[in-house]
């Protein structure tokens, strides 16, 4: 307890000296760049759930950080990041994606295209909780010429649920003892659910790819016989 109290005091002093504004800007900048600048491809966990949950914990530990400003600003940064990604995809098309990164990135793009085709409007919301989906779904939606107003609404829902929601969960996990355990459970649920959902989508795609490969190989064997 004494160590935690001393740590909180040090954190409060640091934010007081350096300025809470700088803290806001760093968090918002990382959230925005995670999708708008594809930063999430290279450091997905630094721009993802852990960042938001940790920012909420910091807000609860420091009187200099206003949780309302932090949470609302994070939601706006998430919303704007996806808007930029969508417009880039719509403006530059599939060629823009083809220039993104190496083999692993290209594999993620293919997986995201399949995910988007299956879930449509909901893919933008669900992808918020999936590291690879969060980066590529907005661009894929733009490439696929998704109706702008449909994307706008799904982006707004996803940004509020993920950007604002995860930040608030982190805050309440540390600031209100009576809901501390529940907050951790909710945060854990979102993180685990995103992992499970991502694995299921990956597994389904693998099975479909194998089935397609087997179907392509059958005529060759038939003709050879």
TORZASE-87728 format. One record per residue: residue number from 1; residue in three letters; x, y, z of N, C-alpha, C in turn. Coordinates in steps of 0.02 Angstrom, whole numbers, always signed. Last residue first. Layout:
BEGIN
+-----+-----+--------+--------+--------+--------+--------+--------+--------+--------+--------+
!   k !   r !   n_px !   n_py !   n_pz !  ca_px !  ca_py !  ca_pz !   c_px !   c_py !   c_pz !
+-----+-----+--------+--------+--------+--------+--------+--------+--------+--------+--------+
! NUM ! ALA !      X !      Y !      Z !      X !      Y !      Z !      X !      Y !      Z !
...
+-----+-----+--------+--------+--------+--------+--------+--------+--------+--------+--------+
% end
This chain:
BEGIN
+-----+-----+--------+--------+--------+--------+--------+--------+--------+--------+--------+
!   k !   r !   n_px !   n_py !   n_pz !  ca_px !  ca_py !  ca_pz !   c_px !   c_py !   c_pz !
+-----+-----+--------+--------+--------+--------+--------+--------+--------+--------+--------+
! 225 ! UNK !   -254 !  -1945 !  -3218 !   -273 !  -2014 !  -3220 !   -302 !  -2032 !  -3287 !
! 224 ! UNK !   -241 !  -1809 !  -3241 !   -180 !  -1850 !  -3243 !   -197 !  -1923 !  -3247 !
! 223 ! UNK !   -369 !  -1762 !  -3222 !   -343 !  -1761 !  -3290 !   -280 !  -1805 !  -3297 !
! 222 ! UNK !   -377 !  -1781 !  -3083 !   -423 !  -1815 !  -3127 !   -397 !  -1819 !  -3198 !
! 221 ! UNK !   -280 !  -1698 !  -3035 !   -272 !  -1769 !  -3024 !   -317 !  -1809 !  -3071 !
! 220 ! UNK !   -334 !  -1577 !  -3078 !   -268 !  -1596 !  -3101 !   -258 !  -1671 !  -3093 !
! 219 ! UNK !   -457 !  -1568 !  -3010 !   -457 !  -1576 !  -3084 !   -389 !  -1599 !  -3110 !
! 218 ! UNK !   -406 !  -1555 !  -2872 !   -443 !  -1614 !  -2896 !   -443 !  -1621 !  -2972 !
! 217 ! UNK !   -350 !  -1433 !  -2842 !   -305 !  -1488 !  -2857 !   -341 !  -1549 !  -2886 !
! 216 ! UNK !   -456 !  -1350 !  -2812 !   -416 !  -1334 !  -2871 !   -372 !  -1393 !  -2891 !
! 215 ! UNK !   -500 !  -1410 !  -2694 !   -545 !  -1409 !  -2752 !   -507 !  -1394 !  -2817 !
! 214 ! UNK !   -392 !  -1384 !  -2612 !   -409 !  -1453 !  -2628 !   -453 !  -1457 !  -2689 !
! 213 ! UNK !   -402 !  -1245 !  -2605 !   -341 !  -1276 !  -2634 !   -355 !  -1348 !  -2654 !
! 212 ! UNK !   -524 !  -1231 !  -2540 !   -516 !  -1204 !  -2608 !   -457 !  -1235 !  -2643 !
! 211 ! UNK !   -493 !  -1290 !  -2418 !   -546 !  -1319 !  -2459 !   -540 !  -1296 !  -2531 !
! 210 ! UNK !   -395 !  -1202 !  -2373 !   -377 !  -1272 !  -2386 !   -429 !  -1305 !  -2431 !
! 209 ! UNK !   -473 !  -1087 !  -2358 !   -416 !  -1087 !  -2405 !   -396 !  -1158 !  -2423 !
! 208 ! UNK !   -563 !  -1127 !  -2260 !   -588 !  -1109 !  -2326 !   -532 !  -1111 !  -2379 !
! 207 ! UNK !   -475 !  -1146 !  -2155 !   -514 !  -1202 !  -2179 !   -540 !  -1189 !  -2249 !
! 206 ! UNK !   -429 !  -1013 !  -2138 !   -382 !  -1067 !  -2155 !   -418 !  -1127 !  -2185 !
! 205 ! UNK !   -547 !   -948 !  -2103 !   -514 !   -929 !  -2165 !   -465 !   -984 !  -2188 !
! 204 ! UNK !   -569 !  -1006 !  -1978 !   -618 !  -1015 !  -2033 !   -587 !  -1000 !  -2100 !
! 203 ! UNK !   -458 !   -959 !  -1908 !   -468 !  -1031 !  -1918 !   -515 !  -1044 !  -1976 !
! 202 ! UNK !   -482 !   -821 !  -1908 !   -421 !   -847 !  -1939 !   -429 !   -921 !  -1956 !
! 201 ! UNK !   -602 !   -817 !  -1836 !   -601 !   -792 !  -1905 !   -540 !   -819 !  -1942 !
! 200 ! UNK !   -554 !   -871 !  -1716 !   -607 !   -905 !  -1753 !   -609 !   -883 !  -1826 !
! 199 ! UNK !   -461 !   -773 !  -1677 !   -439 !   -842 !  -1691 !   -491 !   -880 !  -1733 !
! 198 ! UNK !   -543 !   -662 !  -1659 !   -491 !   -660 !  -1710 !   -467 !   -730 !  -1729 !
! 197 ! UNK !   -620 !   -708 !  -1553 !   -653 !   -692 !  -1617 !   -602 !   -691 !  -1673 !
! 196 ! UNK !   -521 !   -723 !  -1455 !   -560 !   -781 !  -1478 !   -591 !   -767 !  -1546 !
! 195 ! UNK !   -477 !   -589 !  -1443 !   -430 !   -642 !  -1461 !   -467 !   -703 !  -1490 !
! 194 ! UNK !   -594 !   -526 !  -1406 !   -561 !   -505 !  -1467 !   -512 !   -557 !  -1491 !
! 193 ! UNK !   -620 !   -589 !  -1284 !   -667 !   -597 !  -1339 !   -635 !   -578 !  -1406 !
! 192 ! UNK !   -512 !   -542 !  -1207 !   -517 !   -614 !  -1224 !   -563 !   -625 !  -1283 !
! 191 ! UNK !   -547 !   -405 !  -1204 !   -482 !   -426 !  -1230 !   -484 !   -500 !  -1251 !
! 190 ! UNK !   -676 !   -407 !  -1147 !   -664 !   -376 !  -1213 !   -599 !   -401 !  -1244 !
! 189 ! UNK !   -648 !   -471 !  -1023 !   -696 !   -500 !  -1071 !   -683 !   -473 !  -1141 !
! 188 ! UNK !   -562 !   -383 !   -960 !   -538 !   -449 !   -980 !   -583 !   -482 !  -1031 !
! 187 ! UNK !   -651 !   -279 !   -939 !   -593 !   -268 !   -982 !   -565 !   -335 !  -1007 !
! 186 ! UNK !   -740 !   -345 !   -853 !   -764 !   -318 !   -917 !   -706 !   -308 !   -965 !
! 185 ! UNK !   -653 !   -374 !   -746 !   -687 !   -428 !   -781 !   -711 !   -405 !   -850 !
! 184 ! UNK !   -616 !   -247 !   -705 !   -565 !   -292 !   -732 !   -596 !   -349 !   -771 !
! 183 ! UNK !   -741 !   -204 !   -662 !   -708 !   -169 !   -717 !   -654 !   -213 !   -748 !
! 182 ! UNK !   -765 !   -288 !   -555 !   -809 !   -292 !   -613 !   -776 !   -259 !   -673 !
! 181 ! UNK !   -666 !   -246 !   -466 !   -664 !   -314 !   -492 !   -706 !   -321 !   -555 !
! 180 ! UNK !   -711 !   -111 !   -443 !   -644 !   -127 !   -469 !   -641 !   -196 !   -501 !
! 179 ! UNK !   -822 !    -64 !   -387 !   -830 !    -91 !   -455 !   -763 !   -112 !   -485 !
! 178 ! UNK !   -779 !    -24 !   -262 !   -837 !    -67 !   -266 !   -848 !    -97 !   -335 !
! 177 ! UNK !   -670 !    +66 !   -285 !   -658 !     -2 !   -259 !   -717 !    -49 !   -268 !
! 176 ! UNK !   -637 !   +164 !   -414 !   -695 !   +146 !   -373 !   -688 !    +74 !   -348 !
! 175 ! UNK !   -516 !   +178 !   -482 !   -541 !   +234 !   -442 !   -599 !   +216 !   -396 !
! 174 ! UNK !   -478 !    +70 !   -562 !   -431 !    +95 !   -511 !   -463 !   +144 !   -462 !
! 173 ! UNK !   -582 !    +43 !   -646 !   -547 !    -14 !   -615 !   -502 !     +9 !   -558 !
! 172 ! UNK !   -615 !   +165 !   -698 !   -656 !   +139 !   -643 !   -624 !    +79 !   -609 !
! 171 ! UNK !   -511 !   +173 !   -797 !   -519 !   +224 !   -744 !   -558 !   +196 !   -684 !
! 170 ! UNK !   -535 !    +64 !   -880 !   -472 !    +70 !   -845 !   -477 !   +118 !   -786 !
! 169 ! UNK !   -662 !   +103 !   -927 !   -654 !    +41 !   -889 !   -590 !    +42 !   -849 !
! 168 ! UNK !   -631 !   +219 !   -998 !   -672 !   +224 !   -937 !   -665 !   +161 !   -894 !
! 167 ! UNK !   -560 !   +161 !  -1104 !   -527 !   +210 !  -1061 !   -565 !   +216 !   -995 !
! 166 ! UNK !   -656 !    +82 !  -1164 !   -599 !    +49 !  -1134 !   -561 !    +96 !  -1087 !
! 165 ! UNK !   -749 !   +185 !  -1209 !   -768 !   +132 !  -1162 !   -708 !   +101 !  -1127 !
! 164 ! UNK !   -683 !   +267 !  -1302 !   -708 !   +295 !  -1240 !   -720 !   +241 !  -1188 !
! 163 ! UNK !   -639 !   +164 !  -1396 !   -597 !   +220 !  -1374 !   -619 !   +249 !  -1307 !
! 162 ! UNK !   -752 !    +68 !  -1403 !   -681 !    +50 !  -1391 !   -642 !   +108 !  -1361 !
! 161 ! UNK !   -874 !   +135 !  -1413 !   -869 !    +73 !  -1375 !   -797 !    +57 !  -1356 !
! 160 ! UNK !   -841 !   +246 !  -1494 !   -868 !   +256 !  -1427 !   -858 !   +194 !  -1384 !
! 159 ! UNK !   -796 !   +182 !  -1611 !   -752 !   +228 !  -1576 !   -775 !   +241 !  -1505 !
! 158 ! UNK !   -910 !   +107 !  -1649 !   -848 !    +74 !  -1631 !   -801 !   +118 !  -1591 !
! 157 ! UNK !  -1002 !   +211 !  -1678 !  -1017 !   +161 !  -1627 !   -953 !   +126 !  -1603 !
! 156 ! UNK !   -932 !   +276 !  -1781 !   -950 !   +312 !  -1720 !   -964 !   +264 !  -1663 !
! 155 ! UNK !   -924 !   +177 !  -1878 !   -863 !   +204 !  -1850 !   -877 !   +240 !  -1784 !
! 154 ! UNK !  -1057 !   +162 !  -1910 !  -1022 !   +105 !  -1880 !   -957 !   +128 !  -1848 !
! 153 ! UNK !  -1084 !   +290 !  -1965 !  -1120 !   +267 !  -1906 !  -1084 !   +209 !  -1871 !
! 152 ! UNK !   -993 !   +294 !  -2073 !   -992 !   +347 !  -2022 !  -1026 !   +323 !  -1958 !
! 151 ! UNK !  -1035 !   +187 !  -2152 !   -970 !   +184 !  -2119 !   -966 !   +235 !  -2062 !
! 150 ! UNK !  -1157 !   +239 !  -2191 !  -1155 !   +176 !  -2153 !  -1088 !   +170 !  -2116 !
! 149 ! UNK !  -1113 !   +348 !  -2262 !  -1151 !   +360 !  -2201 !  -1157 !   +297 !  -2159 !
! 148 ! UNK !  -1045 !   +289 !  -2371 !  -1010 !   +333 !  -2325 !  -1047 !   +341 !  -2259 !
! 147 ! UNK !  -1050 !   +120 !  -2415 !  -1088 !   +182 !  -2410 !  -1058 !   +226 !  -2355 !
! 146 ! UNK !   -895 !    +56 !  -2472 !   -949 !    +53 !  -2423 !   -984 !   +121 !  -2421 !
! 145 ! UNK !   -795 !    +27 !  -2567 !   -846 !    +78 !  -2580 !   -907 !    +70 !  -2535 !
! 144 ! UNK !   -688 !    -52 !  -2538 !   -750 !    -85 !  -2558 !   -807 !    -38 !  -2571 !
! 143 ! UNK !   -599 !    +44 !  -2492 !   -585 !    +11 !  -2556 !   -649 !    -22 !  -2583 !
! 142 ! UNK !   -662 !    +71 !  -2368 !   -655 !   +123 !  -2419 !   -643 !    +94 !  -2488 !
! 141 ! UNK !   -648 !    -52 !  -2306 !   -716 !    -25 !  -2316 !   -714 !    +30 !  -2369 !
! 140 ! UNK !   -510 !    -58 !  -2301 !   -545 !   -106 !  -2342 !   -616 !    -82 !  -2356 !
! 139 ! UNK !   -490 !    +44 !  -2207 !   -464 !    +52 !  -2275 !   -499 !     +5 !  -2323 !
! 138 ! UNK !   -553 !    -11 !  -2092 !   -575 !    +53 !  -2121 !   -552 !    +63 !  -2193 !
! 137 ! UNK !   -479 !   -137 !  -2077 !   -549 !   -136 !  -2096 !   -572 !    -68 !  -2123 !
! 136 ! UNK !   -344 !   -118 !  -2032 !   -359 !   -127 !  -2103 !   -432 !   -122 !  -2122 !
! 135 ! UNK !   -336 !    -94 !  -1893 !   -293 !    -57 !  -1940 !   -322 !    -59 !  -2011 !
! 134 ! UNK !   -424 !   -180 !  -1831 !   -428 !   -109 !  -1815 !   -389 !    -67 !  -1866 !
! 133 ! UNK !   -380 !   -305 !  -1870 !   -441 !   -278 !  -1899 !   -446 !   -203 !  -1889 !
! 132 ! UNK !   -266 !   -326 !  -1792 !   -258 !   -321 !  -1864 !   -319 !   -289 !  -1896 !
! 131 ! UNK !   -326 !   -318 !  -1657 !   -269 !   -278 !  -1678 !   -262 !   -271 !  -1754 !
! 130 ! UNK !   -493 !   -295 !  -1618 !   -447 !   -343 !  -1650 !   -388 !   -305 !  -1679 !
! 129 ! UNK !   -587 !   -207 !  -1581 !   -559 !   -248 !  -1527 !   -512 !   -302 !  -1555 !
! 128 ! UNK !   -630 !   -149 !  -1698 !   -598 !   -107 !  -1647 !   -562 !   -147 !  -1594 !
! 127 ! UNK !   -703 !   -243 !  -1767 !   -631 !   -237 !  -1781 !   -594 !   -193 !  -1731 !
! 126 ! UNK !   -835 !   -220 !  -1733 !   -800 !   -276 !  -1702 !   -724 !   -269 !  -1709 !
! 125 ! UNK !   -862 !   -107 !  -1815 !   -870 !   -104 !  -1742 !   -828 !   -158 !  -1709 !
! 124 ! UNK !   -837 !   -153 !  -1943 !   -804 !    -92 !  -1921 !   -806 !    -86 !  -1845 !
! 123 ! UNK !   -923 !   -263 !  -1954 !   -850 !   -274 !  -1955 !   -812 !   -213 !  -1929 !
! 122 ! UNK !  -1052 !   -221 !  -1963 !  -1027 !   -241 !  -1898 !   -952 !   -250 !  -1896 !
! 121 ! UNK !  -1065 !   -201 !  -2102 !  -1070 !   -144 !  -2055 !  -1038 !   -161 !  -1988 !
! 120 ! UNK !   -985 !   -351 !  -2145 !  -1011 !   -287 !  -2168 !  -1008 !   -231 !  -2117 !
! 119 ! UNK !   -950 !   -485 !  -2126 !   -985 !   -450 !  -2072 !  -1008 !   -379 !  -2089 !
! 118 ! UNK !   -891 !   -538 !  -2242 !   -936 !   -579 !  -2202 !   -979 !   -538 !  -2154 !
! 117 ! UNK !   -808 !   -439 !  -2294 !   -862 !   -466 !  -2336 !   -914 !   -504 !  -2294 !
! 116 ! UNK !   -718 !   -424 !  -2187 !   -763 !   -369 !  -2205 !   -822 !   -395 !  -2247 !
! 115 ! UNK !   -650 !   -546 !  -2191 !   -686 !   -527 !  -2131 !   -738 !   -473 !  -2147 !
! 114 ! UNK !   -588 !   -535 !  -2316 !   -636 !   -589 !  -2304 !   -680 !   -572 !  -2244 !
! 113 ! UNK !   -504 !   -426 !  -2288 !   -553 !   -422 !  -2343 !   -607 !   -475 !  -2334 !
! 112 ! UNK !   -423 !   -479 !  -2187 !   -470 !   -425 !  -2172 !   -523 !   -417 !  -2226 !
! 111 ! UNK !   -346 !   -572 !  -2257 !   -390 !   -595 !  -2203 !   -443 !   -542 !  -2187 !
! 110 ! UNK !   -276 !   -484 !  -2340 !   -320 !   -535 !  -2370 !   -371 !   -559 !  -2318 !
! 109 ! UNK !   -206 !   -414 !  -2241 !   -252 !   -379 !  -2285 !   -302 !   -428 !  -2316 !
! 108 ! UNK !   -125 !   -512 !  -2186 !   -175 !   -481 !  -2144 !   -227 !   -444 !  -2186 !
! 107 ! UNK !    -42 !   -537 !  -2296 !    -86 !   -591 !  -2271 !   -141 !   -562 !  -2227 !
! 106 ! UNK !    +24 !   -415 !  -2302 !    -19 !   -435 !  -2358 !    -67 !   -490 !  -2337 !
! 105 ! UNK !    +96 !   -422 !  -2183 !    +46 !   -370 !  -2192 !     -2 !   -388 !  -2247 !
! 104 ! UNK !   +181 !   -529 !  -2212 !   +135 !   -534 !  -2156 !    +79 !   -482 !  -2162 !
! 103 ! UNK !   +255 !   -480 !  -2323 !   +211 !   -538 !  -2330 !   +160 !   -542 !  -2274 !
! 102 ! UNK !   +261 !   -301 !  -2295 !   +284 !   -364 !  -2325 !   +232 !   -418 !  -2325 !
! 101 ! UNK !   +184 !   -137 !  -2329 !   +224 !   -187 !  -2294 !   +242 !   -249 !  -2332 !
! 100 ! UNK !    +74 !    -86 !  -2446 !    +83 !    -87 !  -2374 !   +125 !   -147 !  -2351 !
!  99 ! UNK !    +39 !    -86 !  -2576 !   +105 !    -57 !  -2561 !   +120 !    -59 !  -2486 !
!  98 ! UNK !    -89 !   -133 !  -2580 !    -36 !   -176 !  -2606 !    +34 !   -151 !  -2590 !
!  97 ! UNK !   -163 !    -24 !  -2538 !   -151 !    -80 !  -2492 !    -94 !   -124 !  -2515 !
!  96 ! UNK !   -163 !    +51 !  -2655 !   -135 !    +80 !  -2594 !   -119 !    +26 !  -2544 !
!  95 ! UNK !   -230 !    -30 !  -2744 !   -159 !    -19 !  -2754 !   -126 !    +10 !  -2693 !
!  94 ! UNK !   -364 !    -18 !  -2709 !   -327 !    -79 !  -2690 !   -252 !    -71 !  -2697 !
!  93 ! UNK !   -384 !   +162 !  -2678 !   -403 !    +95 !  -2700 !   -356 !    +39 !  -2677 !
!  92 ! UNK !   -375 !   +297 !  -2652 !   -319 !   +266 !  -2687 !   -331 !   +193 !  -2706 !
!  91 ! UNK !   -499 !   +336 !  -2593 !   -465 !   +380 !  -2641 !   -414 !   +341 !  -2684 !
!  90 ! UNK !   -536 !   +235 !  -2506 !   -583 !   +256 !  -2558 !   -549 !   +296 !  -2613 !
!  89 ! UNK !   -425 !   +229 !  -2422 !   -445 !   +171 !  -2462 !   -491 !   +190 !  -2519 !
!  88 ! UNK !   -430 !   +359 !  -2369 !   -371 !   +336 !  -2406 !   -388 !   +277 !  -2451 !
!  87 ! UNK !   -553 !   +354 !  -2303 !   -545 !   +400 !  -2360 !   -484 !   +383 !  -2402 !
!  86 ! UNK !   -524 !   +260 !  -2202 !   -578 !   +248 !  -2251 !   -569 !   +291 !  -2313 !
!  85 ! UNK !   -422 !   +325 !  -2130 !   -410 !   +261 !  -2163 !   -461 !   +246 !  -2217 !
!  84 ! UNK !   -493 !   +436 !  -2083 !   -436 !   +446 !  -2128 !   -422 !   +381 !  -2166 !
!  83 ! UNK !   -584 !   +371 !  -2000 !   -609 !   +411 !  -2057 !   -553 !   +422 !  -2108 !
!  82 ! UNK !   -501 !   +315 !  -1904 !   -536 !   +271 !  -1951 !   -563 !   +309 !  -2011 !
!  81 ! UNK !   -459 !   +434 !  -1841 !   -411 !   +388 !  -1871 !   -443 !   +342 !  -1922 !
!  80 ! UNK !   -579 !   +487 !  -1792 !   -544 !   +522 !  -1846 !   -493 !   +477 !  -1880 !
!  79 ! UNK !   -609 !   +391 !  -1691 !   -656 !   +405 !  -1745 !   -620 !   +436 !  -1805 !
!  78 ! UNK !   -499 !   +404 !  -1606 !   -512 !   +339 !  -1638 !   -558 !   +349 !  -1699 !
!  77 ! UNK !   -516 !   +537 !  -1566 !   -455 !   +517 !  -1602 !   -465 !   +451 !  -1639 !
!  76 ! UNK !   -638 !   +526 !  -1498 !   -634 !   +568 !  -1558 !   -573 !   +549 !  -1600 !
!  75 ! UNK !   -601 !   +442 !  -1392 !   -653 !   +421 !  -1438 !   -650 !   +460 !  -1503 !
!  74 ! UNK !   -508 !   +525 !  -1331 !   -486 !   +461 !  -1358 !   -537 !   +435 !  -1408 !
!  73 ! UNK !   -589 !   +631 !  -1288 !   -537 !   +643 !  -1338 !   -512 !   +579 !  -1370 !
!  72 ! UNK !   -665 !   +563 !  -1193 !   -698 !   +592 !  -1251 !   -647 !   +604 !  -1307 !
!  71 ! UNK !   -562 !   +526 !  -1102 !   -605 !   +476 !  -1134 !   -638 !   +502 !  -1196 !
!  70 ! UNK !   -502 !   +651 !  -1064 !   -462 !   +596 !  -1091 !   -506 !   +547 !  -1131 !
!  69 ! UNK !   -610 !   +724 !  -1013 !   -572 !   +750 !  -1071 !   -534 !   +694 !  -1104 !
!  68 ! UNK !   -646 !   +637 !   -908 !   -695 !   +655 !   -960 !   -659 !   +679 !  -1023 !
!  67 ! UNK !   -532 !   +632 !   -827 !   -553 !   +571 !   -862 !   -603 !   +587 !   -918 !
!  66 ! UNK !   -400 !   +739 !   -818 !   -473 !   +737 !   -816 !   -497 !   +679 !   -858 !
!  65 ! UNK !   -258 !   +738 !   -722 !   -287 !   +711 !   -783 !   -363 !   +705 !   -775 !
!  64 ! UNK !   -220 !   +778 !   -597 !   -208 !   +824 !   -651 !   -239 !   +801 !   -718 !
!  63 ! UNK !   -232 !   +678 !   -506 !   -284 !   +730 !   -505 !   -277 !   +780 !   -563 !
!  62 ! UNK !   -202 !   +511 !   -550 !   -177 !   +580 !   -552 !   -233 !   +631 !   -553 !
!  61 ! UNK !   -261 !   +389 !   -555 !   -206 !   +398 !   -507 !   -182 !   +470 !   -503 !
!  60 ! UNK !   -351 !   +390 !   -657 !   -377 !   +378 !   -590 !   -324 !   +393 !   -536 !
!  59 ! UNK !   -264 !   +405 !   -764 !   -312 !   +459 !   -749 !   -339 !   +452 !   -678 !
!  58 ! UNK !   -202 !   +280 !   -764 !   -163 !   +341 !   -748 !   -209 !   +398 !   -728 !
!  57 ! UNK !   -309 !   +201 !   -803 !   -278 !   +190 !   -737 !   -238 !   +251 !   -715 !
!  56 ! UNK !   -329 !   +250 !   -933 !   -381 !   +257 !   -883 !   -354 !   +248 !   -812 !
!  55 ! UNK !   -210 !   +207 !   -991 !   -223 !   +279 !   -986 !   -278 !   +293 !   -935 !
!  54 ! UNK !   -229 !    +68 !   -986 !   -176 !    +99 !   -946 !   -186 !   +174 !   -938 !
!  53 ! UNK !   -332 !    +56 !  -1079 !   -343 !    +35 !  -1011 !   -291 !    +67 !   -965 !
!  52 ! UNK !   -266 !   +105 !  -1193 !   -326 !   +139 !  -1168 !   -338 !   +121 !  -1095 !
!  51 ! UNK !   -158 !    +14 !  -1208 !   -146 !    +87 !  -1204 !   -206 !   +122 !  -1171 !
!  50 ! UNK !   -223 !   -108 !  -1222 !   -180 !    -96 !  -1163 !   -166 !    -22 !  -1153 !
!  49 ! UNK !   -288 !    -98 !  -1347 !   -326 !   -101 !  -1285 !   -284 !    -83 !  -1223 !
!  48 ! UNK !   -162 !     -8 !  -1443 !   -224 !    -45 !  -1435 !   -256 !    -42 !  -1367 !
!  47 ! UNK !    -36 !    +34 !  -1471 !    -91 !    +77 !  -1494 !   -159 !    +45 !  -1482 !
!  46 ! UNK !    +42 !    -66 !  -1422 !    +55 !     +1 !  -1397 !     -2 !    +48 !  -1416 !
!  45 ! UNK !     +3 !   -175 !  -1494 !    -16 !   -173 !  -1424 !     -3 !   -105 !  -1393 !
!  44 ! UNK !    +52 !   -151 !  -1627 !    -20 !   -156 !  -1613 !    -39 !   -149 !  -1540 !
!  43 ! UNK !   +162 !    -87 !  -1707 !   +159 !    -92 !  -1634 !    +86 !    -96 !  -1611 !
!  42 ! UNK !   +137 !   -107 !  -1844 !   +204 !   -118 !  -1817 !   +205 !   -125 !  -1741 !
!  41 ! UNK !     +5 !    -79 !  -1865 !    +34 !   -138 !  -1898 !    +99 !   -157 !  -1864 !
!  40 ! UNK !    -22 !    +41 !  -1804 !    -45 !    -19 !  -1771 !    -19 !    -83 !  -1803 !
!  39 ! UNK !    +12 !   +135 !  -1895 !    +60 !   +122 !  -1841 !    +42 !    +57 !  -1805 !
!  38 ! UNK !    -62 !   +182 !  -2002 !    -43 !   +111 !  -2001 !     +8 !    +94 !  -1947 !
!  37 ! UNK !   -113 !   +306 !  -1988 !    -45 !   +302 !  -2015 !    -18 !   +230 !  -2014 !
!  36 ! UNK !   -242 !   +281 !  -1940 !   -233 !   +329 !  -1995 !   -165 !   +322 !  -2028 !
!  35 ! UNK !   -222 !   +187 !  -1834 !   -260 !   +170 !  -1894 !   -245 !   +217 !  -1953 !
!  34 ! UNK !   -128 !   +244 !  -1747 !   -135 !   +172 !  -1751 !   -172 !   +148 !  -1812 !
!  33 ! UNK !   -144 !   +380 !  -1744 !    -93 !   +353 !  -1789 !    -99 !   +278 !  -1797 !
!  32 ! UNK !   -244 !   +389 !  -1643 !   -256 !   +413 !  -1711 !   -208 !   +380 !  -1760 !
!  31 ! UNK !   -175 !   +337 !  -1533 !   -238 !   +307 !  -1554 !   -253 !   +326 !  -1627 !
!  30 ! UNK !    -66 !   +424 !  -1524 !    -55 !   +353 !  -1536 !   -118 !   +319 !  -1562 !
!  29 ! UNK !   -134 !   +546 !  -1498 !    -92 !   +539 !  -1557 !    -80 !   +466 !  -1575 !
!  28 ! UNK !   -194 !   +522 !  -1375 !   -236 !   +534 !  -1434 !   -196 !   +524 !  -1499 !
!  27 ! UNK !    -77 !   +507 !  -1296 !   -128 !   +454 !  -1301 !   -169 !   +462 !  -1364 !
!  26 ! UNK !    -15 !   +633 !  -1317 !    +21 !   +570 !  -1332 !    -29 !   +513 !  -1342 !
!  25 ! UNK !   -112 !   +723 !  -1272 !    -90 !   +724 !  -1342 !    -54 !   +660 !  -1362 !
!  24 ! UNK !   -122 !   +694 !  -1135 !   -180 !   +687 !  -1180 !   -156 !   +679 !  -1252 !
!  23 ! UNK !    +10 !   +727 !  -1095 !    -15 !   +659 !  -1088 !    -74 !   +647 !  -1134 !
!  22 ! UNK !    +10 !   +864 !  -1119 !    +56 !   +822 !  -1156 !    +33 !   +749 !  -1153 !
!  21 ! UNK !    -84 !   +902 !  -1024 !    -99 !   +912 !  -1095 !    -54 !   +869 !  -1138 !
!  20 ! UNK !    -27 !   +886 !   -902 !    -76 !   +836 !   -923 !    -92 !   +842 !   -997 !
!  19 ! UNK !   +142 !   +918 !   -875 !    +79 !   +942 !   -904 !    +35 !   +885 !   -927 !
!  18 ! UNK !   +255 !   +901 !   -805 !   +259 !   +895 !   -878 !   +196 !   +918 !   -913 !
!  17 ! UNK !   +211 !   +921 !   -673 !   +268 !   +958 !   -700 !   +268 !   +958 !   -776 !
!  16 ! UNK !   +103 !   +834 !   -659 !    +95 !   +904 !   -642 !   +150 !   +947 !   -672 !
!  15 ! UNK !   +155 !   +714 !   -694 !   +104 !   +743 !   -739 !    +93 !   +817 !   -723 !
!  14 ! UNK !   +243 !   +700 !   -585 !   +268 !   +699 !   -653 !   +218 !   +732 !   -701 !
!  13 ! UNK !   +156 !   +702 !   -475 !   +207 !   +754 !   -482 !   +232 !   +758 !   -554 !
!  12 ! UNK !    +83 !   +584 !   -500 !    +49 !   +649 !   -497 !    +98 !   +706 !   -507 !
!  11 ! UNK !   +185 !   +490 !   -490 !   +150 !   +498 !   -553 !   +114 !   +565 !   -556 !
!  10 ! UNK !   +218 !   +505 !   -356 !   +268 !   +519 !   -407 !   +236 !   +531 !   -475 !
!   9 ! UNK !    +97 !   +464 !   -298 !   +122 !   +532 !   -286 !   +173 !   +551 !   -339 !
!   8 ! UNK !    +91 !   +331 !   -341 !    +38 !   +378 !   -362 !    +62 !   +450 !   -354 !
!   7 ! UNK !   +201 !   +281 !   -273 !   +200 !   +280 !   -346 !   +149 !   +329 !   -373 !
!   6 ! UNK !   +159 !   +294 !   -142 !   +217 !   +332 !   -164 !   +220 !   +336 !   -240 !
!   5 ! UNK !    +52 !   +203 !   -145 !    +39 !   +274 !   -130 !    +97 !   +317 !   -154 !
!   4 ! UNK !   +119 !    +84 !   -171 !    +70 !   +108 !   -219 !    +56 !   +182 !   -209 !
!   3 ! UNK !   +195 !    +76 !    -54 !   +229 !    +80 !   -119 !   +182 !   +108 !   -171 !
!   2 ! UNK !    +96 !    +63 !    +43 !   +140 !   +121 !    +45 !   +175 !   +132 !    -22 !
!   1 ! UNK !    +41 !    -60 !     +0 !     +0 !     +0 !     +0 !    +43 !    +63 !     +0 !
+-----+-----+--------+--------+--------+--------+--------+--------+--------+--------+--------+
% end
